Amino acid sequence: MHLDVLINIIYNGLNNFNLDYLMVMLSNLEYLQDVVMELNCYDIDINNKGLFFKMLFQCQDLSVQFINGMYVNCITVDNIIYTVHPHFIYYLIKLFKILEFFIFLIF
């Protein structure tokens, strides 16, 4: 997926999303990424970047949870918890660090 498509999804999603809440979730996730299991160590529900970004703006929570003896990244949508590929969380944190200045200028 190209960066311009992701930026468009994020920009359109921000109209219906609490940006401050997202930034707090990302800050907490960034702090906890050291304990999350690495790539391919567990079955992952969300392993498509496009699907992840679409679900992001419908989510109730992004978190790190202890499941089956491992810490994994999770997204909660419609009260259902899905595990998320760690690279998507890293990518999201990196993307928002880059775009943070521009996002706050727009809003």
Legacy VTK file of the C-alpha trace (Angstrom):
# vtk DataFile Version 3.0
C-alpha trace
ASCII
DATASET POLYDATA
POINTS 107 float
0.000 0.000 0.000
1.376 3.392 -0.948
1.994 6.156 1.560
-0.422 8.554 -0.170
-3.253 6.014 0.153
-2.510 5.560 3.870
-2.360 9.316 4.413
-5.745 9.650 2.683
-7.270 6.918 4.884
-5.835 8.592 7.989
-6.938 12.083 6.961
-10.496 10.917 6.212
-10.606 8.825 9.375
-9.520 11.700 11.593
-12.803 13.473 10.961
-14.577 10.770 12.988
-11.832 9.959 15.477
-10.476 11.509 18.640
-6.884 12.377 17.693
-5.808 13.007 21.285
-7.008 9.537 22.283
-5.119 7.989 19.349
-1.907 9.772 20.335
-2.213 8.500 23.923
-2.790 4.942 22.674
0.233 5.182 20.370
2.402 6.568 23.137
1.439 3.670 25.396
1.986 1.144 22.603
5.412 2.549 21.761
6.477 2.160 25.378
5.314 -1.486 25.470
6.722 -2.711 22.131
9.809 -4.171 23.824
7.683 -6.894 25.464
5.622 -7.792 22.362
6.455 -11.084 20.647
8.323 -10.707 17.393
7.256 -11.531 13.862
5.648 -14.926 13.190
5.735 -16.040 16.829
1.961 -16.255 17.106
-1.118 -16.531 14.927
-2.081 -13.038 13.801
-5.668 -12.002 13.069
-4.791 -8.767 11.265
-1.933 -9.216 8.821
-3.108 -6.884 6.034
-2.006 -3.249 6.320
-5.043 -1.887 4.464
-7.451 -3.787 6.716
-5.568 -2.630 9.802
-5.831 1.042 8.834
-9.527 0.720 8.021
-10.134 -0.946 11.393
-8.020 1.657 13.174
-10.644 4.364 12.855
-13.399 2.032 14.056
-11.428 0.748 17.014
-12.318 1.177 20.632
-8.791 0.408 21.811
-5.248 -0.382 20.739
-3.358 -2.279 23.398
-0.768 -4.845 24.346
-2.334 -7.875 26.014
-1.011 -11.043 27.612
-2.534 -13.915 25.604
-1.462 -17.569 25.840
1.724 -16.678 27.680
2.774 -13.943 25.227
2.389 -10.200 24.979
0.749 -9.292 21.664
-0.543 -6.124 20.010
-4.336 -6.031 19.887
-7.054 -3.892 18.373
-10.622 -3.931 19.685
-13.417 -3.301 17.179
-17.094 -3.827 18.045
-16.028 -5.399 21.368
-13.996 -8.084 19.555
-10.256 -8.280 20.202
-7.987 -9.013 17.227
-4.238 -9.552 17.339
-2.213 -7.223 15.129
1.062 -7.853 13.332
3.832 -5.990 15.234
5.125 -4.320 12.071
1.814 -2.493 11.638
2.109 -0.944 15.088
5.733 0.059 14.423
4.657 1.509 11.070
1.746 3.397 12.647
3.949 4.893 15.364
6.567 5.907 12.801
3.943 7.340 10.456
2.342 9.448 13.187
5.704 10.736 14.362
6.369 11.921 10.817
2.874 13.329 10.280
2.314 14.689 13.791
3.438 18.199 12.915
1.260 18.353 9.800
-1.790 16.854 11.493
-1.723 19.418 14.269
-1.393 22.228 11.725
-4.554 21.027 9.949
-6.605 20.569 13.098
LINES 1 108
107 0 1 2 3 4 5 6 7 8 9 10 11 12 13 14 15 16 17 18 19 20 21 22 23 24 25 26 27 28 29 30 31 32 33 34 35 36 37 38 39 40 41 42 43 44 45 46 47 48 49 50 51 52 53 54 55 56 57 58 59 60 61 62 63 64 65 66 67 68 69 70 71 72 73 74 75 76 77 78 79 80 81 82 83 84 85 86 87 88 89 90 91 92 93 94 95 96 97 98 99 100 101 102 103 104 105 106
